[in-house]
Amino acid sequence: MRTRPLGREIAIALGFKLLALVALYIVFFGPAHRIRVTPAQMVEALSATAPR
């Protein structure tokens, strides 16, 4: 089964967009950018009073 040229172009464009989204996720939201939070830090943050 042969695909039409328009269908092939759409598939290629969607593939590039998916690749770009994955690359952006890795660059900006990947595991290297996550902050390590210990349970003690979380307790301290939750028990602190809010500034007025």
mmCIF entry with sequence, helices, sheets and N, C-alpha, C, O atoms, coordinates in Angstrom:
data_MODEL
# 
_entry.id   MODEL 
# 
_entity.id                         1 
_entity.type                       polymer 
_entity.pdbx_number_of_molecules   1 
# 
_entity_poly.entity_id                      1 
_entity_poly.type                           'polypeptide(L)' 
_entity_poly.nstd_linkage                   no 
_entity_poly.nstd_monomer                   no 
_entity_poly.pdbx_seq_one_letter_code       MRTRPLGREIAIALGFKLLALVALYIVFFGPAHRIRVTPAQMVEALSATAPR 
_entity_poly.pdbx_seq_one_letter_code_can   MRTRPLGREIAIALGFKLLALVALYIVFFGPAHRIRVTPAQMVEALSATAPR 
_entity_poly.pdbx_strand_id                 A 
# 
loop_
_entity_poly_seq.entity_id 
_entity_poly_seq.num 
_entity_poly_seq.mon_id 
_entity_poly_seq.hetero 
1 1  MET n 
1 2  ARG n 
1 3  THR n 
1 4  ARG n 
1 5  PRO n 
1 6  LEU n 
1 7  GLY n 
1 8  ARG n 
1 9  GLU n 
1 10 ILE n 
1 11 ALA n 
1 12 ILE n 
1 13 ALA n 
1 14 LEU n 
1 15 GLY n 
1 16 PHE n 
1 17 LYS n 
1 18 LEU n 
1 19 LEU n 
1 20 ALA n 
1 21 LEU n 
1 22 VAL n 
1 23 ALA n 
1 24 LEU n 
1 25 TYR n 
1 26 ILE n 
1 27 VAL n 
1 28 PHE n 
1 29 PHE n 
1 30 GLY n 
1 31 PRO n 
1 32 ALA n 
1 33 HIS n 
1 34 ARG n 
1 35 ILE n 
1 36 ARG n 
1 37 VAL n 
1 38 THR n 
1 39 PRO n 
1 40 ALA n 
1 41 GLN n 
1 42 MET n 
1 43 VAL n 
1 44 GLU n 
1 45 ALA n 
1 46 LEU n 
1 47 SER n 
1 48 ALA n 
1 49 THR n 
1 50 ALA n 
1 51 PRO n 
1 52 ARG n 
# 
_struct_asym.id          A 
_struct_asym.entity_id   1 
# 
loop_
_struct_conf.conf_type_id 
_struct_conf.id 
_struct_conf.pdbx_PDB_helix_id 
_struct_conf.beg_label_comp_id 
_struct_conf.beg_label_asym_id 
_struct_conf.beg_label_seq_id 
_struct_conf.pdbx_beg_PDB_ins_code 
_struct_conf.end_label_comp_id 
_struct_conf.end_label_asym_id 
_struct_conf.end_label_seq_id 
_struct_conf.pdbx_end_PDB_ins_code 
_struct_conf.beg_auth_comp_id 
_struct_conf.beg_auth_asym_id 
_struct_conf.beg_auth_seq_id 
_struct_conf.end_auth_comp_id 
_struct_conf.end_auth_asym_id 
_struct_conf.end_auth_seq_id 
_struct_conf.pdbx_PDB_helix_class 
_struct_conf.details 
_struct_conf.pdbx_PDB_helix_length 
HELX_P HELX_P1 AA1 PRO A 5  ? PHE A 29 ? PRO A 5  PHE A 29 1 ? 25 
HELX_P HELX_P2 AA2 PRO A 31 ? HIS A 33 ? PRO A 31 HIS A 33 5 ? 3  
HELX_P HELX_P3 AA3 PRO A 39 ? SER A 47 ? PRO A 39 SER A 47 1 ? 9  
# 
_struct_conf_type.id          HELX_P 
_struct_conf_type.criteria    ? 
_struct_conf_type.reference   ? 
# 
loop_
_atom_site.group_PDB 
_atom_site.id 
_atom_site.type_symbol 
_atom_site.label_atom_id 
_atom_site.label_alt_id 
_atom_site.label_comp_id 
_atom_site.label_asym_id 
_atom_site.label_entity_id 
_atom_site.label_seq_id 
_atom_site.pdbx_PDB_ins_code 
_atom_site.Cartn_x 
_atom_site.Cartn_y 
_atom_site.Cartn_z 
_atom_site.occupancy 
_atom_site.B_iso_or_equiv 
_atom_site.pdbx_formal_charge 
_atom_site.auth_seq_id 
_atom_site.auth_comp_id 
_atom_site.auth_asym_id 
_atom_site.auth_atom_id 
_atom_site.pdbx_PDB_model_num 
ATOM 1   N N  . MET A 1 1  ? 0.846  -1.189 0.000  1.00 0.00 ? 1  MET A N  1 
ATOM 2   C CA . MET A 1 1  ? 0.000  0.000  0.000  1.00 0.00 ? 1  MET A CA 1 
ATOM 3   C C  . MET A 1 1  ? 0.883  1.240  0.000  1.00 0.00 ? 1  MET A C  1 
ATOM 4   O O  . MET A 1 1  ? 1.741  1.413  0.865  1.00 0.00 ? 1  MET A O  1 
ATOM 5   N N  . ARG A 1 2  ? 0.658  2.075  -0.964 1.00 0.00 ? 2  ARG A N  1 
ATOM 6   C CA . ARG A 1 2  ? 1.449  3.301  -1.080 1.00 0.00 ? 2  ARG A CA 1 
ATOM 7   C C  . ARG A 1 2  ? 0.705  4.451  -0.432 1.00 0.00 ? 2  ARG A C  1 
ATOM 8   O O  . ARG A 1 2  ? -0.516 4.568  -0.539 1.00 0.00 ? 2  ARG A O  1 
ATOM 9   N N  . THR A 1 3  ? 1.481  5.314  0.257  1.00 0.00 ? 3  THR A N  1 
ATOM 10  C CA . THR A 1 3  ? 0.866  6.498  0.846  1.00 0.00 ? 3  THR A CA 1 
ATOM 11  C C  . THR A 1 3  ? 0.935  7.644  -0.149 1.00 0.00 ? 3  THR A C  1 
ATOM 12  O O  . THR A 1 3  ? 1.829  7.707  -0.993 1.00 0.00 ? 3  THR A O  1 
ATOM 13  N N  . ARG A 1 4  ? 0.002  8.517  -0.033 1.00 0.00 ? 4  ARG A N  1 
ATOM 14  C CA . ARG A 1 4  ? -0.012 9.687  -0.903 1.00 0.00 ? 4  ARG A CA 1 
ATOM 15  C C  . ARG A 1 4  ? 1.047  10.671 -0.437 1.00 0.00 ? 4  ARG A C  1 
ATOM 16  O O  . ARG A 1 4  ? 1.429  10.654 0.733  1.00 0.00 ? 4  ARG A O  1 
ATOM 17  N N  . PRO A 1 5  ? 1.529  11.526 -1.325 1.00 0.00 ? 5  PRO A N  1 
ATOM 18  C CA . PRO A 1 5  ? 2.557  12.504 -0.931 1.00 0.00 ? 5  PRO A CA 1 
ATOM 19  C C  . PRO A 1 5  ? 2.119  13.408 0.214  1.00 0.00 ? 5  PRO A C  1 
ATOM 20  O O  . PRO A 1 5  ? 2.924  13.729 1.088  1.00 0.00 ? 5  PRO A O  1 
ATOM 21  N N  . LEU A 1 6  ? 0.860  13.821 0.222  1.00 0.00 ? 6  LEU A N  1 
ATOM 22  C CA . LEU A 1 6  ? 0.382  14.689 1.298  1.00 0.00 ? 6  LEU A CA 1 
ATOM 23  C C  . LEU A 1 6  ? 0.391  13.940 2.628  1.00 0.00 ? 6  LEU A C  1 
ATOM 24  O O  . LEU A 1 6  ? 0.789  14.500 3.649  1.00 0.00 ? 6  LEU A O  1 
ATOM 25  N N  . GLY A 1 7  ? -0.036 12.702 2.626  1.00 0.00 ? 7  GLY A N  1 
ATOM 26  C CA . GLY A 1 7  ? -0.026 11.897 3.841  1.00 0.00 ? 7  GLY A CA 1 
ATOM 27  C C  . GLY A 1 7  ? 1.380  11.689 4.370  1.00 0.00 ? 7  GLY A C  1 
ATOM 28  O O  . GLY A 1 7  ? 1.604  11.723 5.580  1.00 0.00 ? 7  GLY A O  1 
ATOM 29  N N  . ARG A 1 8  ? 2.329  11.473 3.468  1.00 0.00 ? 8  ARG A N  1 
ATOM 30  C CA . ARG A 1 8  ? 3.729  11.302 3.862  1.00 0.00 ? 8  ARG A CA 1 
ATOM 31  C C  . ARG A 1 8  ? 4.279  12.589 4.468  1.00 0.00 ? 8  ARG A C  1 
ATOM 32  O O  . ARG A 1 8  ? 4.990  12.544 5.472  1.00 0.00 ? 8  ARG A O  1 
ATOM 33  N N  . GLU A 1 9  ? 3.961  13.726 3.872  1.00 0.00 ? 9  GLU A N  1 
ATOM 34  C CA . GLU A 1 9  ? 4.431  15.013 4.400  1.00 0.00 ? 9  GLU A CA 1 
ATOM 35  C C  . GLU A 1 9  ? 3.844  15.289 5.785  1.00 0.00 ? 9  GLU A C  1 
ATOM 36  O O  . GLU A 1 9  ? 4.536  15.803 6.664  1.00 0.00 ? 9  GLU A O  1 
ATOM 37  N N  . ILE A 1 10 ? 2.587  14.952 5.975  1.00 0.00 ? 10 ILE A N  1 
ATOM 38  C CA . ILE A 1 10 ? 1.956  15.154 7.283  1.00 0.00 ? 10 ILE A CA 1 
ATOM 39  C C  . ILE A 1 10 ? 2.609  14.251 8.322  1.00 0.00 ? 10 ILE A C  1 
ATOM 40  O O  . ILE A 1 10 ? 2.878  14.688 9.441  1.00 0.00 ? 10 ILE A O  1 
ATOM 41  N N  . ALA A 1 11 ? 2.866  12.997 7.962  1.00 0.00 ? 11 ALA A N  1 
ATOM 42  C CA . ALA A 1 11 ? 3.514  12.070 8.892  1.00 0.00 ? 11 ALA A CA 1 
ATOM 43  C C  . ALA A 1 11 ? 4.917  12.544 9.260  1.00 0.00 ? 11 ALA A C  1 
ATOM 44  O O  . ALA A 1 11 ? 5.314  12.442 10.421 1.00 0.00 ? 11 ALA A O  1 
ATOM 45  N N  . ILE A 1 12 ? 5.658  13.051 8.309  1.00 0.00 ? 12 ILE A N  1 
ATOM 46  C CA . ILE A 1 12 ? 7.003  13.561 8.580  1.00 0.00 ? 12 ILE A CA 1 
ATOM 47  C C  . ILE A 1 12 ? 6.933  14.786 9.490  1.00 0.00 ? 12 ILE A C  1 
ATOM 48  O O  . ILE A 1 12 ? 7.721  14.904 10.429 1.00 0.00 ? 12 ILE A O  1 
ATOM 49  N N  . ALA A 1 13 ? 6.003  15.691 9.224  1.00 0.00 ? 13 ALA A N  1 
ATOM 50  C CA . ALA A 1 13 ? 5.854  16.893 10.060 1.00 0.00 ? 13 ALA A CA 1 
ATOM 51  C C  . ALA A 1 13 ? 5.476  16.518 11.486 1.00 0.00 ? 13 ALA A C  1 
ATOM 52  O O  . ALA A 1 13 ? 6.015  17.085 12.437 1.00 0.00 ? 13 ALA A O  1 
ATOM 53  N N  . LEU A 1 14 ? 4.554  15.565 11.650 1.00 0.00 ? 14 LEU A N  1 
ATOM 54  C CA . LEU A 1 14 ? 4.167  15.125 12.993 1.00 0.00 ? 14 LEU A CA 1 
ATOM 55  C C  . LEU A 1 14 ? 5.337  14.442 13.701 1.00 0.00 ? 14 LEU A C  1 
ATOM 56  O O  . LEU A 1 14 ? 5.511  14.603 14.909 1.00 0.00 ? 14 LEU A O  1 
ATOM 57  N N  . GLY A 1 15 ? 6.124  13.695 12.968 1.00 0.00 ? 15 GLY A N  1 
ATOM 58  C CA . GLY A 1 15 ? 7.304  13.051 13.555 1.00 0.00 ? 15 GLY A CA 1 
ATOM 59  C C  . GLY A 1 15 ? 8.308  14.075 14.062 1.00 0.00 ? 15 GLY A C  1 
ATOM 60  O O  . GLY A 1 15 ? 8.846  13.928 15.160 1.00 0.00 ? 15 GLY A O  1 
ATOM 61  N N  . PHE A 1 16 ? 8.562  15.104 13.276 1.00 0.00 ? 16 PHE A N  1 
ATOM 62  C CA . PHE A 1 16 ? 9.493  16.155 13.712 1.00 0.00 ? 16 PHE A CA 1 
ATOM 63  C C  . PHE A 1 16 ? 8.951  16.910 14.923 1.00 0.00 ? 16 PHE A C  1 
ATOM 64  O O  . PHE A 1 16 ? 9.709  17.257 15.830 1.00 0.00 ? 16 PHE A O  1 
ATOM 65  N N  . LYS A 1 17 ? 7.665  17.162 14.941 1.00 0.00 ? 17 LYS A N  1 
ATOM 66  C CA . LYS A 1 17 ? 7.070  17.860 16.083 1.00 0.00 ? 17 LYS A CA 1 
ATOM 67  C C  . LYS A 1 17 ? 7.160  17.013 17.345 1.00 0.00 ? 17 LYS A C  1 
ATOM 68  O O  . LYS A 1 17 ? 7.460  17.535 18.420 1.00 0.00 ? 17 LYS A O  1 
ATOM 69  N N  . LEU A 1 18 ? 6.908  15.733 17.229 1.00 0.00 ? 18 LEU A N  1 
ATOM 70  C CA . LEU A 1 18 ? 7.033  14.833 18.374 1.00 0.00 ? 18 LEU A CA 1 
ATOM 71  C C  . LEU A 1 18 ? 8.475  14.789 18.863 1.00 0.00 ? 18 LEU A C  1 
ATOM 72  O O  . LEU A 1 18 ? 8.719  14.813 20.069 1.00 0.00 ? 18 LEU A O  1 
ATOM 73  N N  . LEU A 1 19 ? 9.416  14.726 17.956 1.00 0.00 ? 19 LEU A N  1 
ATOM 74  C CA . LEU A 1 19 ? 10.832 14.734 18.318 1.00 0.00 ? 19 LEU A CA 1 
ATOM 75  C C  . LEU A 1 19 ? 11.211 16.039 19.022 1.00 0.00 ? 19 LEU A C  1 
ATOM 76  O O  . LEU A 1 19 ? 11.971 16.022 19.990 1.00 0.00 ? 19 LEU A O  1 
ATOM 77  N N  . ALA A 1 20 ? 10.687 17.163 18.543 1.00 0.00 ? 20 ALA A N  1 
ATOM 78  C CA . ALA A 1 20 ? 10.971 18.453 19.170 1.00 0.00 ? 20 ALA A CA 1 
ATOM 79  C C  . ALA A 1 20 ? 10.380 18.529 20.574 1.00 0.00 ? 20 ALA A C  1 
ATOM 80  O O  . ALA A 1 20 ? 11.023 19.048 21.486 1.00 0.00 ? 20 ALA A O  1 
ATOM 81  N N  . LEU A 1 21 ? 9.157  18.016 20.759 1.00 0.00 ? 21 LEU A N  1 
ATOM 82  C CA . LEU A 1 21 ? 8.539  18.031 22.084 1.00 0.00 ? 21 LEU A CA 1 
ATOM 83  C C  . LEU A 1 21 ? 9.320  17.175 23.080 1.00 0.00 ? 21 LEU A C  1 
ATOM 84  O O  . LEU A 1 21 ? 9.498  17.570 24.232 1.00 0.00 ? 21 LEU A O  1 
ATOM 85  N N  . VAL A 1 22 ? 9.782  16.015 22.643 1.00 0.00 ? 22 VAL A N  1 
ATOM 86  C CA . VAL A 1 22 ? 10.570 15.148 23.519 1.00 0.00 ? 22 VAL A CA 1 
ATOM 87  C C  . VAL A 1 22 ? 11.885 15.826 23.874 1.00 0.00 ? 22 VAL A C  1 
ATOM 88  O O  . VAL A 1 22 ? 12.313 15.776 25.027 1.00 0.00 ? 22 VAL A O  1 
ATOM 89  N N  . ALA A 1 23 ? 12.526 16.455 22.906 1.00 0.00 ? 23 ALA A N  1 
ATOM 90  C CA . ALA A 1 23 ? 13.792 17.144 23.169 1.00 0.00 ? 23 ALA A CA 1 
ATOM 91  C C  . ALA A 1 23 ? 13.589 18.298 24.153 1.00 0.00 ? 23 ALA A C  1 
ATOM 92  O O  . ALA A 1 23 ? 14.404 18.482 25.058 1.00 0.00 ? 23 ALA A O  1 
ATOM 93  N N  . LEU A 1 24 ? 12.525 19.073 23.992 1.00 0.00 ? 24 LEU A N  1 
ATOM 94  C CA . LEU A 1 24 ? 12.256 20.175 24.909 1.00 0.00 ? 24 LEU A CA 1 
ATOM 95  C C  . LEU A 1 24 ? 11.968 19.672 26.313 1.00 0.00 ? 24 LEU A C  1 
ATOM 96  O O  . LEU A 1 24 ? 12.397 20.286 27.290 1.00 0.00 ? 24 LEU A O  1 
ATOM 97  N N  . TYR A 1 25 ? 11.249 18.565 26.427 1.00 0.00 ? 25 TYR A N  1 
ATOM 98  C CA . TYR A 1 25 ? 10.963 18.000 27.742 1.00 0.00 ? 25 TYR A CA 1 
ATOM 99  C C  . TYR A 1 25 ? 12.265 17.586 28.430 1.00 0.00 ? 25 TYR A C  1 
ATOM 100 O O  . TYR A 1 25 ? 12.473 17.876 29.608 1.00 0.00 ? 25 TYR A O  1 
ATOM 101 N N  . ILE A 1 26 ? 13.125 16.916 27.692 1.00 0.00 ? 26 ILE A N  1 
ATOM 102 C CA . ILE A 1 26 ? 14.392 16.460 28.282 1.00 0.00 ? 26 ILE A CA 1 
ATOM 103 C C  . ILE A 1 26 ? 15.260 17.644 28.697 1.00 0.00 ? 26 ILE A C  1 
ATOM 104 O O  . ILE A 1 26 ? 15.881 17.615 29.760 1.00 0.00 ? 26 ILE A O  1 
ATOM 105 N N  . VAL A 1 27 ? 15.307 18.672 27.876 1.00 0.00 ? 27 VAL A N  1 
ATOM 106 C CA . VAL A 1 27 ? 16.165 19.828 28.165 1.00 0.00 ? 27 VAL A CA 1 
ATOM 107 C C  . VAL A 1 27 ? 15.650 20.634 29.355 1.00 0.00 ? 27 VAL A C  1 
ATOM 108 O O  . VAL A 1 27 ? 16.443 21.052 30.199 1.00 0.00 ? 27 VAL A O  1 
ATOM 109 N N  . PHE A 1 28 ? 14.333 20.861 29.442 1.00 0.00 ? 28 PHE A N  1 
ATOM 110 C CA . PHE A 1 28 ? 13.811 21.752 30.469 1.00 0.00 ? 28 PHE A CA 1 
ATOM 111 C C  . PHE A 1 28 ? 13.191 21.054 31.674 1.00 0.00 ? 28 PHE A C  1 
ATOM 112 O O  . PHE A 1 28 ? 13.182 21.628 32.763 1.00 0.00 ? 28 PHE A O  1 
ATOM 113 N N  . PHE A 1 29 ? 12.677 19.845 31.521 1.00 0.00 ? 29 PHE A N  1 
ATOM 114 C CA . PHE A 1 29 ? 11.964 19.179 32.612 1.00 0.00 ? 29 PHE A CA 1 
ATOM 115 C C  . PHE A 1 29 ? 12.540 17.818 32.966 1.00 0.00 ? 29 PHE A C  1 
ATOM 116 O O  . PHE A 1 29 ? 11.920 17.071 33.723 1.00 0.00 ? 29 PHE A O  1 
ATOM 117 N N  . GLY A 1 30 ? 13.695 17.480 32.445 1.00 0.00 ? 30 GLY A N  1 
ATOM 118 C CA . GLY A 1 30 ? 14.285 16.171 32.682 1.00 0.00 ? 30 GLY A CA 1 
ATOM 119 C C  . GLY A 1 30 ? 14.720 15.975 34.119 1.00 0.00 ? 30 GLY A C  1 
ATOM 120 O O  . GLY A 1 30 ? 14.722 16.915 34.913 1.00 0.00 ? 30 GLY A O  1 
ATOM 121 N N  . PRO A 1 31 ? 15.088 14.750 34.447 1.00 0.00 ? 31 PRO A N  1 
ATOM 122 C CA . PRO A 1 31 ? 15.491 14.423 35.822 1.00 0.00 ? 31 PRO A CA 1 
ATOM 123 C C  . PRO A 1 31 ? 16.679 15.235 36.325 1.00 0.00 ? 31 PRO A C  1 
ATOM 124 O O  . PRO A 1 31 ? 16.821 15.410 37.536 1.00 0.00 ? 31 PRO A O  1 
ATOM 125 N N  . ALA A 1 32 ? 17.520 15.726 35.457 1.00 0.00 ? 32 ALA A N  1 
ATOM 126 C CA . ALA A 1 32 ? 18.687 16.503 35.881 1.00 0.00 ? 32 ALA A CA 1 
ATOM 127 C C  . ALA A 1 32 ? 18.292 17.834 36.516 1.00 0.00 ? 32 ALA A C  1 
ATOM 128 O O  . ALA A 1 32 ? 19.084 18.423 37.252 1.00 0.00 ? 32 ALA A O  1 
ATOM 129 N N  . HIS A 1 33 ? 17.080 18.316 36.243 1.00 0.00 ? 33 HIS A N  1 
ATOM 130 C CA . HIS A 1 33 ? 16.637 19.620 36.746 1.00 0.00 ? 33 HIS A CA 1 
ATOM 131 C C  . HIS A 1 33 ? 15.740 19.530 37.978 1.00 0.00 ? 33 HIS A C  1 
ATOM 132 O O  . HIS A 1 33 ? 15.264 20.551 38.475 1.00 0.00 ? 33 HIS A O  1 
ATOM 133 N N  . ARG A 1 34 ? 15.509 18.329 38.465 1.00 0.00 ? 34 ARG A N  1 
ATOM 134 C CA . ARG A 1 34 ? 14.609 18.173 39.607 1.00 0.00 ? 34 ARG A CA 1 
ATOM 135 C C  . ARG A 1 34 ? 15.347 18.436 40.909 1.00 0.00 ? 34 ARG A C  1 
ATOM 136 O O  . ARG A 1 34 ? 16.519 18.090 41.054 1.00 0.00 ? 34 ARG A O  1 
ATOM 137 N N  . ILE A 1 35 ? 14.652 19.047 41.845 1.00 0.00 ? 35 ILE A N  1 
ATOM 138 C CA . ILE A 1 35 ? 15.219 19.380 43.149 1.00 0.00 ? 35 ILE A CA 1 
ATOM 139 C C  . ILE A 1 35 ? 14.975 18.211 44.094 1.00 0.00 ? 35 ILE A C  1 
ATOM 140 O O  . ILE A 1 35 ? 13.868 17.677 44.161 1.00 0.00 ? 35 ILE A O  1 
ATOM 141 N N  . ARG A 1 36 ? 16.006 17.820 44.818 1.00 0.00 ? 36 ARG A N  1 
ATOM 142 C CA . ARG A 1 36 ? 15.878 16.749 45.806 1.00 0.00 ? 36 ARG A CA 1 
ATOM 143 C C  . ARG A 1 36 ? 15.297 17.330 47.093 1.00 0.00 ? 36 ARG A C  1 
ATOM 144 O O  . ARG A 1 36 ? 15.843 18.286 47.643 1.00 0.00 ? 36 ARG A O  1 
ATOM 145 N N  . VAL A 1 37 ? 14.200 16.762 47.573 1.00 0.00 ? 37 VAL A N  1 
ATOM 146 C CA . VAL A 1 37 ? 13.549 17.225 48.792 1.00 0.00 ? 37 VAL A CA 1 
ATOM 147 C C  . VAL A 1 37 ? 13.492 16.056 49.764 1.00 0.00 ? 37 VAL A C  1 
ATOM 148 O O  . VAL A 1 37 ? 12.973 14.986 49.445 1.00 0.00 ? 37 VAL A O  1 
ATOM 149 N N  . THR A 1 38 ? 14.034 16.281 50.954 1.00 0.00 ? 38 THR A N  1 
ATOM 150 C CA . THR A 1 38 ? 13.995 15.241 51.979 1.00 0.00 ? 38 THR A CA 1 
ATOM 151 C C  . THR A 1 38 ? 12.713 15.388 52.791 1.00 0.00 ? 38 THR A C  1 
ATOM 152 O O  . THR A 1 38 ? 12.101 16.456 52.792 1.00 0.00 ? 38 THR A O  1 
ATOM 153 N N  . PRO A 1 39 ? 12.302 14.324 53.482 1.00 0.00 ? 39 PRO A N  1 
ATOM 154 C CA . PRO A 1 39 ? 11.102 14.440 54.320 1.00 0.00 ? 39 PRO A CA 1 
ATOM 155 C C  . PRO A 1 39 ? 11.246 15.522 55.395 1.00 0.00 ? 39 PRO A C  1 
ATOM 156 O O  . PRO A 1 39 ? 10.268 16.190 55.729 1.00 0.00 ? 39 PRO A O  1 
ATOM 157 N N  . ALA A 1 40 ? 12.447 15.700 55.936 1.00 0.00 ? 40 ALA A N  1 
ATOM 158 C CA . ALA A 1 40 ? 12.652 16.733 56.951 1.00 0.00 ? 40 ALA A CA 1 
ATOM 159 C C  . ALA A 1 40 ? 12.434 18.137 56.362 1.00 0.00 ? 40 ALA A C  1 
ATOM 160 O O  . ALA A 1 40 ? 11.846 18.998 57.017 1.00 0.00 ? 40 ALA A O  1 
ATOM 161 N N  . GLN A 1 41 ? 12.896 18.362 55.155 1.00 0.00 ? 41 GLN A N  1 
ATOM 162 C CA . GLN A 1 41 ? 12.689 19.653 54.507 1.00 0.00 ? 41 GLN A CA 1 
ATOM 163 C C  . GLN A 1 41 ? 11.201 19.900 54.243 1.00 0.00 ? 41 GLN A C  1 
ATOM 164 O O  . GLN A 1 41 ? 10.720 21.025 54.380 1.00 0.00 ? 41 GLN A O  1 
ATOM 165 N N  . MET A 1 42 ? 10.482 18.852 53.868 1.00 0.00 ? 42 MET A N  1 
ATOM 166 C CA . MET A 1 42 ? 9.058  18.999 53.600 1.00 0.00 ? 42 MET A CA 1 
ATOM 167 C C  . MET A 1 42 ? 8.291  19.322 54.878 1.00 0.00 ? 42 MET A C  1 
ATOM 168 O O  . MET A 1 42 ? 7.396  20.168 54.866 1.00 0.00 ? 42 MET A O  1 
ATOM 169 N N  . VAL A 1 43 ? 8.635  18.657 55.981 1.00 0.00 ? 43 VAL A N  1 
ATOM 170 C CA . VAL A 1 43 ? 7.977  18.941 57.261 1.00 0.00 ? 43 VAL A CA 1 
ATOM 171 C C  . VAL A 1 43 ? 8.238  20.376 57.667 1.00 0.00 ? 43 VAL A C  1 
ATOM 172 O O  . VAL A 1 43 ? 7.329  21.066 58.127 1.00 0.00 ? 43 VAL A O  1 
ATOM 173 N N  . GLU A 1 44 ? 9.461  20.831 57.504 1.00 0.00 ? 44 GLU A N  1 
ATOM 174 C CA . GLU A 1 44 ? 9.808  22.205 57.866 1.00 0.00 ? 44 GLU A CA 1 
ATOM 175 C C  . GLU A 1 44 ? 9.034  23.207 57.018 1.00 0.00 ? 44 GLU A C  1 
ATOM 176 O O  . GLU A 1 44 ? 8.543  24.212 57.532 1.00 0.00 ? 44 GLU A O  1 
ATOM 177 N N  . ALA A 1 45 ? 8.927  22.937 55.735 1.00 0.00 ? 45 ALA A N  1 
ATOM 178 C CA . ALA A 1 45 ? 8.215  23.854 54.844 1.00 0.00 ? 45 ALA A CA 1 
ATOM 179 C C  . ALA A 1 45 ? 6.723  23.885 55.142 1.00 0.00 ? 45 ALA A C  1 
ATOM 180 O O  . ALA A 1 45 ? 6.104  24.947 55.080 1.00 0.00 ? 45 ALA A O  1 
ATOM 181 N N  . LEU A 1 46 ? 6.137  22.738 55.463 1.00 0.00 ? 46 LEU A N  1 
ATOM 182 C CA . LEU A 1 46 ? 4.706  22.690 55.729 1.00 0.00 ? 46 LEU A CA 1 
ATOM 183 C C  . LEU A 1 46 ? 4.335  23.244 57.089 1.00 0.00 ? 46 LEU A C  1 
ATOM 184 O O  . LEU A 1 46 ? 3.227  23.744 57.279 1.00 0.00 ? 46 LEU A O  1 
ATOM 185 N N  . SER A 1 47 ? 5.257  23.157 58.038 1.00 0.00 ? 47 SER A N  1 
ATOM 186 C CA . SER A 1 47 ? 4.936  23.628 59.393 1.00 0.00 ? 47 SER A CA 1 
ATOM 187 C C  . SER A 1 47 ? 5.276  25.109 59.580 1.00 0.00 ? 47 SER A C  1 
ATOM 188 O O  . SER A 1 47 ? 4.895  25.692 60.594 1.00 0.00 ? 47 SER A O  1 
ATOM 189 N N  . ALA A 1 48 ? 5.966  25.719 58.651 1.00 0.00 ? 48 ALA A N  1 
ATOM 190 C CA . ALA A 1 48 ? 6.308  27.140 58.771 1.00 0.00 ? 48 ALA A CA 1 
ATOM 191 C C  . ALA A 1 48 ? 5.045  27.982 58.578 1.00 0.00 ? 48 ALA A C  1 
ATOM 192 O O  . ALA A 1 48 ? 4.157  27.626 57.805 1.00 0.00 ? 48 ALA A O  1 
ATOM 193 N N  . THR A 1 49 ? 4.986  29.087 59.285 1.00 0.00 ? 49 THR A N  1 
ATOM 194 C CA . THR A 1 49 ? 3.834  29.971 59.152 1.00 0.00 ? 49 THR A CA 1 
ATOM 195 C C  . THR A 1 49 ? 3.966  30.805 57.881 1.00 0.00 ? 49 THR A C  1 
ATOM 196 O O  . THR A 1 49 ? 5.072  31.122 57.443 1.00 0.00 ? 49 THR A O  1 
ATOM 197 N N  . ALA A 1 50 ? 2.852  31.144 57.312 1.00 0.00 ? 50 ALA A N  1 
ATOM 198 C CA . ALA A 1 50 ? 2.837  31.944 56.096 1.00 0.00 ? 50 ALA A CA 1 
ATOM 199 C C  . ALA A 1 50 ? 3.174  33.395 56.423 1.00 0.00 ? 50 ALA A C  1 
ATOM 200 O O  . ALA A 1 50 ? 2.742  33.910 57.454 1.00 0.00 ? 50 ALA A O  1 
ATOM 201 N N  . PRO A 1 51 ? 3.936  34.058 55.565 1.00 0.00 ? 51 PRO A N  1 
ATOM 202 C CA . PRO A 1 51 ? 4.238  35.485 55.807 1.00 0.00 ? 51 PRO A CA 1 
ATOM 203 C C  . PRO A 1 51 ? 2.974  36.331 55.674 1.00 0.00 ? 51 PRO A C  1 
ATOM 204 O O  . PRO A 1 51 ? 2.078  36.019 54.889 1.00 0.00 ? 51 PRO A O  1 
ATOM 205 N N  . ARG A 1 52 ? 2.922  37.384 56.438 1.00 0.00 ? 52 ARG A N  1 
ATOM 206 C CA . ARG A 1 52 ? 1.744  38.268 56.404 1.00 0.00 ? 52 ARG A CA 1 
ATOM 207 C C  . ARG A 1 52 ? 2.078  39.600 55.808 1.00 0.00 ? 52 ARG A C  1 
ATOM 208 O O  . ARG A 1 52 ? 1.208  40.464 55.702 1.00 0.00 ? 52 ARG A O  1 
# 
